[in-house]
Amino acid sequence: MSYLIAHHPDKQTLSADKLKLLIYLADWKSSLKHGHQLTDIVWEIKDGRLFLPRPSYEKLNLPKTRLSYIGYLLRRWLPIREKRSKLSSKNIKILDFVVKSTDGKNWEELLQLIYSTYPTIGEKEVEKLNLESIASRYKRRILPLLKSS
């Protein structure tokens, strides 16, 4: 998470909710690319919306207001160098991809991106979203169709 914070191009617009969505994108991309999530967060879909259950949200330990949020993040997750050294190069590539693909997107565009991902389209109401198995199913069933068209 500290990597996303440190490399986000517009820290003024980086809220706890936006960070949550970036983490979801990183988990989904990692599941597609490597067969496992970057985090141990258990994502859910409720009422057609991506949902982070309370225990997972509390693991992130994010404050509620933007002012306390930035200061809190700086105290909690810096120094970046120490945290970054724990990331593998393949995970850094995924996080860089997420940062680059969301750069310049406003809130509506980011939500559109999130809700166009296969897990949010393919799953109606799921108590626990298993991104690894959904990525496997996507690669088996959907990707071949996309490649053939």
Secondary structure, 3 states (H helix, E strand, C coil): CHHHHHHCCCHHHCCHHHHHHHHHHHHHHHHHHHCCCCCCCCEEEECCEEECCHHHHHHHCCCCCHHHHHHHHHHHHCCHHHHHCCCCHHHHHHHHHHHHHHCCCCHHHHHHHHCCCHHHHHCCCEEEECHHHHHHHHHHHHHHHHHHC
